[in-house]
Amino acid sequence: MVTILVVDDSAVDRRLAGGLLAKSGEWQVEFARDGAEAVEMMKVSTPDVVLTDLQMPHLNGLELVQLIKEHNPLLPVVLMTGQGSEAIAVEALQHGAASYVPKKSLQEILTDTIVRVLALAGELANKKSLMERMTEYASSFVLGNDPTQLTSLVSHLQSILNDMSVLPESDRLRTGVALEEALLNASYHGNLEVSSKLRETNHAMYYELARQRSKEDPYQQRSIYVSVRISKQGLSYTIRDEGPGFDPHSLPDPTDPINLERPCGRGVLLMKTFMDEVTFNEHGNQVTMVKRAKLRAAAT
């Protein structure tokens, strides 16, 4: 049976919300008098939905949402909003609350809201369970040189890694950084042909030149080609640009203390530090990065 935890310091409002929910006959309703009591109850048993007031002593609704999203991000939280709580309601929604119901409209829309939230929560849980059983993800992308588009791809692939539970969280973050550096290098240094040496002397001019060239031929016609393969064994990213390329052997050693503080080579340093393999093709316009998942020690 679905369990709904109603959190409110007002006994009258708890009874009203609980009575409306209990009418379905399919939901078990539990009650907490404030956020702190709700947290203690959830340590014993996790509900399917939390319906919470916003203005409460000890731990208010916003703080409760933040704690739930930190420790149980798939647990949906629905807010009950009253006059004077509009600002905190917006903030709570921004921090992960799934929906809200004005207290003056509980009788009209509470049940329908809970039904919709439960359906969505079930879909998300099923998706996560399904993604965890995916054995391999492979895809290819053709991108422009808009940095926003490049970072969107990074975010998308980070989500795939998370859903498939590939790599520890710290490694996922580091491979995301390496991928973003490789994509930005392909755009700025490859397709747009903006030298990182310019960034050392005039940081603003470096980005202004990139912006100008992104709207000029032949630079704006060039694309970035990305091939992705993710499995339980790790990942492989290949990024190719349409620029003139360079001699990979000419790269300064980014680990040399002389070069460590220079913008030139910073991206390559991060790529080589965070990935297990980083190899360039002979033309210098394609890089392949590999990160292997660490095999778990066999049970003894």
C-alpha positions as CSV (number, residue, x, y, z in Angstrom):
1,M,0.0,0.0,0.0
2,V,1.2,3.5,-0.8
3,T,2.2,5.5,2.3
4,I,1.9,9.3,2.4
5,L,3.5,11.2,5.2
6,V,1.7,14.4,6.0
7,V,3.9,17.0,7.8
8,D,2.2,20.0,9.4
9,D,2.4,21.7,12.8
10,S,-1.4,22.5,12.6
11,A,-3.5,19.6,13.9
12,V,-6.5,21.0,12.0
13,D,-4.6,21.0,8.7
14,R,-3.2,17.5,9.4
15,R,-6.7,16.1,9.9
16,L,-8.0,17.9,6.8
17,A,-5.3,16.7,4.5
18,G,-5.2,13.2,6.0
19,G,-9.0,12.8,5.7
20,L,-9.0,13.8,2.1
21,L,-6.2,11.3,1.3
22,A,-7.7,8.5,3.3
23,K,-10.9,8.7,1.2
24,S,-9.1,6.8,-1.6
25,G,-9.0,3.7,0.5
26,E,-5.7,2.8,-1.2
27,W,-3.3,5.1,0.7
28,Q,-2.0,4.7,4.2
29,V,-1.6,8.2,5.8
30,E,1.0,8.9,8.5
31,F,1.5,12.2,10.3
32,A,4.4,14.3,11.6
33,R,4.1,17.6,13.6
34,D,7.1,19.2,12.0
35,G,10.1,18.6,9.7
36,A,12.3,17.3,12.5
37,E,9.8,14.6,13.5
38,A,9.3,13.7,9.8
39,V,13.1,13.1,9.5
40,E,13.1,10.8,12.5
41,M,10.1,8.9,11.1
42,M,11.8,8.5,7.7
43,K,14.8,6.9,9.4
44,V,12.6,4.0,10.3
45,S,10.4,3.8,7.2
46,T,10.4,5.7,3.9
47,P,7.1,6.9,2.6
48,D,6.1,7.0,-1.0
49,V,5.2,10.7,-0.9
50,V,5.8,13.5,1.6
51,L,3.1,16.2,1.8
52,T,4.4,19.1,3.9
53,D,3.5,22.5,5.2
54,L,6.2,25.2,4.7
55,Q,6.1,27.3,7.9
56,M,6.8,25.0,10.8
57,P,9.1,25.2,13.9
58,H,12.3,23.2,14.3
59,L,12.6,22.3,10.6
60,N,10.5,24.1,8.0
61,G,9.3,22.8,4.7
62,L,12.2,24.2,2.6
63,E,14.7,22.6,5.0
64,L,12.9,19.3,4.8
65,V,12.9,19.4,1.0
66,Q,16.6,20.1,1.0
67,L,17.3,17.2,3.3
68,I,15.1,14.8,1.4
69,K,16.6,15.7,-1.9
70,E,20.1,15.2,-0.5
71,H,19.5,11.8,1.0
72,N,16.6,10.4,-1.1
73,P,16.4,12.3,-4.4
74,L,13.7,10.0,-5.9
75,L,11.2,10.6,-2.9
76,P,8.7,13.1,-4.2
77,V,7.7,16.1,-1.9
78,V,4.4,18.0,-2.4
79,L,4.1,21.4,-0.7
80,M,1.0,22.8,1.1
81,T,1.2,26.5,0.6
82,G,-0.6,29.2,2.6
83,Q,-0.8,33.0,2.5
84,G,2.6,34.4,3.3
85,S,4.6,31.4,2.2
86,E,4.8,32.2,-1.5
87,A,8.5,33.1,-1.5
88,I,9.6,30.0,0.4
89,A,7.4,27.8,-1.8
90,V,9.2,29.0,-4.9
91,E,12.5,28.3,-3.3
92,A,11.4,24.9,-2.2
93,L,10.3,24.0,-5.8
94,Q,13.6,25.2,-7.1
95,H,15.3,22.8,-4.6
96,G,13.4,19.8,-5.8
97,A,9.8,19.7,-4.5
98,A,7.6,17.9,-7.1
99,S,4.5,20.0,-6.8
100,Y,2.4,22.2,-4.5
101,V,-1.3,22.6,-3.4
102,P,-2.6,25.8,-1.9
103,K,-4.2,25.0,1.4
104,K,-7.4,26.8,0.4
105,S,-7.7,24.3,-2.6
106,L,-6.9,21.1,-0.8
107,Q,-10.4,19.6,-1.3
108,E,-10.4,20.4,-5.0
109,I,-7.0,19.3,-6.2
110,L,-5.0,17.5,-3.4
111,T,-6.0,14.0,-4.5
112,D,-5.4,14.5,-8.2
113,T,-2.0,16.1,-7.5
114,I,-0.9,13.2,-5.4
115,V,-2.1,10.7,-8.1
116,R,0.0,12.6,-10.8
117,V,3.1,12.8,-8.6
118,L,2.9,9.1,-7.7
119,A,2.7,8.2,-11.4
120,L,5.7,10.3,-12.3
121,A,7.7,9.0,-9.3
122,G,6.9,5.5,-10.4
123,E,8.1,6.2,-13.9
124,L,11.4,7.8,-12.6
125,A,12.1,4.8,-10.4
126,N,11.4,2.4,-13.2
127,K,13.7,4.3,-15.5
128,K,16.5,4.3,-13.0
129,S,16.0,0.5,-12.5
130,L,16.0,0.0,-16.2
131,M,19.1,2.1,-16.8
132,E,21.0,0.3,-14.2
133,R,20.4,-2.9,-16.2
134,M,21.7,-1.3,-19.5
135,T,24.9,-3.1,-20.4
136,E,26.2,-0.7,-23.0
137,Y,25.4,2.8,-24.4
138,A,26.8,3.9,-27.7
139,S,26.0,7.1,-29.6
140,S,27.4,9.7,-32.0
141,F,26.8,13.5,-32.1
142,V,27.6,16.2,-34.6
143,L,27.8,19.5,-32.7
144,G,28.4,23.2,-33.6
145,N,30.8,25.4,-31.7
146,D,28.3,26.9,-29.2
147,P,29.8,26.3,-25.7
148,T,26.3,25.9,-24.3
149,Q,25.6,23.0,-26.7
150,L,28.9,21.4,-25.7
151,T,28.2,21.6,-22.0
152,S,24.7,20.2,-22.6
153,L,26.3,17.1,-24.1
154,V,28.5,16.8,-21.0
155,S,25.5,17.0,-18.7
156,H,23.6,14.4,-20.8
157,L,26.4,11.9,-20.7
158,Q,27.0,12.5,-16.9
159,S,23.3,11.6,-16.5
160,I,23.8,8.4,-18.5
161,L,26.8,7.5,-16.3
162,N,24.8,8.1,-13.2
163,D,21.8,6.2,-14.3
164,M,23.9,3.2,-15.3
165,S,25.9,3.4,-12.1
166,V,29.2,3.4,-14.1
167,L,32.3,4.6,-12.1
168,P,32.3,6.1,-8.6
169,E,30.8,9.5,-8.3
170,S,34.2,11.2,-8.0
171,D,35.4,9.6,-11.2
172,R,32.2,10.5,-13.0
173,L,32.8,14.1,-12.1
174,R,36.4,14.0,-13.3
175,T,35.6,12.4,-16.6
176,G,33.0,15.1,-17.1
177,V,35.6,17.7,-16.6
178,A,38.0,15.9,-19.0
179,L,35.2,15.7,-21.7
180,E,34.3,19.3,-21.4
181,E,38.0,20.3,-21.8
182,A,38.3,18.1,-24.9
183,L,35.1,19.6,-26.4
184,L,36.2,23.2,-25.7
185,N,39.7,22.5,-27.2
186,A,38.0,21.1,-30.3
187,S,35.9,24.2,-30.6
188,Y,38.3,27.0,-29.7
189,H,41.7,25.7,-30.8
190,G,40.5,23.3,-33.5
191,N,37.5,24.7,-35.4
192,L,37.9,28.4,-34.5
193,E,41.7,28.3,-34.6
194,V,42.1,30.6,-31.5
195,S,45.5,30.1,-29.9
196,S,45.7,29.6,-26.2
197,K,48.7,31.9,-26.2
198,L,46.3,34.7,-26.8
199,R,44.5,33.8,-23.6
200,E,47.8,34.3,-21.7
201,T,48.2,37.8,-22.9
202,N,44.6,39.0,-23.4
203,H,41.9,36.9,-21.8
204,A,39.0,39.1,-23.0
205,M,40.3,39.2,-26.6
206,Y,40.6,35.4,-26.7
207,Y,36.9,34.9,-26.1
208,E,36.0,37.9,-28.3
209,L,37.9,36.4,-31.2
210,A,36.2,33.1,-30.7
211,R,32.8,34.8,-30.7
212,Q,33.6,36.6,-33.9
213,R,34.9,33.5,-35.7
214,S,31.9,31.5,-34.7
215,K,29.9,33.7,-37.1
216,E,32.5,33.8,-39.9
217,D,33.4,31.4,-42.7
218,P,35.1,29.0,-42.8
219,Y,35.1,28.7,-39.0
220,Q,31.3,28.6,-38.5
221,Q,30.9,25.8,-41.1
222,R,33.0,23.4,-39.0
223,S,31.5,20.8,-36.8
224,I,32.6,18.7,-33.8
225,Y,32.1,14.9,-34.1
226,V,31.7,12.9,-30.9
227,S,31.5,9.2,-30.5
228,V,30.6,7.7,-27.2
229,R,30.7,4.2,-25.8
230,I,29.8,3.5,-22.2
231,S,29.6,0.1,-20.5
232,K,30.0,-1.4,-17.1
233,Q,33.7,-1.8,-18.0
234,G,34.2,2.0,-18.4
235,L,33.9,4.6,-21.2
236,S,35.5,5.8,-24.3
237,Y,35.0,9.3,-25.8
238,T,36.4,10.2,-29.3
239,I,36.2,13.9,-30.3
240,R,37.2,15.1,-33.8
241,D,37.1,18.7,-35.1
242,E,37.5,20.0,-38.6
243,G,40.3,22.4,-37.9
244,P,43.8,22.2,-39.5
245,G,45.1,20.1,-36.6
246,F,48.5,20.3,-34.9
247,D,51.5,18.2,-34.0
248,P,50.6,16.5,-30.7
249,H,54.3,16.1,-30.0
250,S,54.6,19.9,-29.9
251,L,52.4,20.2,-26.8
252,P,54.3,21.5,-23.8
253,D,54.5,19.2,-20.8
254,P,51.7,20.5,-18.6
255,T,53.1,18.7,-15.6
256,D,56.3,20.7,-15.8
257,P,56.2,23.3,-13.0
258,I,57.2,26.0,-15.5
259,N,54.0,25.3,-17.5
260,L,51.6,24.5,-14.7
261,E,50.3,28.0,-14.3
262,R,50.0,28.7,-18.0
263,P,46.6,28.4,-19.7
264,C,48.3,26.6,-22.6
265,G,48.1,22.9,-22.0
266,R,45.7,23.1,-18.9
267,G,43.0,21.2,-20.7
268,V,45.4,18.4,-21.7
269,L,46.7,18.2,-18.2
270,L,43.2,17.6,-16.8
271,M,42.4,15.1,-19.5
272,K,45.5,13.1,-18.9
273,T,45.1,13.3,-15.2
274,F,41.5,12.2,-15.0
275,M,41.4,9.6,-17.8
276,D,43.4,6.3,-18.1
277,E,44.3,6.9,-21.8
278,V,44.4,10.0,-23.9
279,T,45.6,9.6,-27.5
280,F,45.7,12.0,-30.5
281,N,45.6,11.0,-34.1
282,E,48.6,12.0,-36.3
283,H,46.8,15.1,-37.6
284,G,46.1,16.4,-34.1
285,N,42.4,17.0,-34.8
286,Q,41.0,13.9,-33.0
287,V,41.5,12.8,-29.4
288,T,40.3,9.5,-27.8
289,M,39.9,9.3,-24.1
290,V,39.4,6.1,-22.1
291,K,38.4,5.6,-18.5
292,R,38.2,2.0,-17.1
293,A,36.0,0.9,-14.3
294,K,37.9,-0.6,-11.4
295,L,37.1,-4.3,-11.1
296,R,35.7,-5.2,-7.7
297,A,37.8,-7.7,-5.8
298,A,36.5,-11.2,-5.9
299,A,34.6,-12.3,-2.7
300,T,36.7,-14.5,-0.5
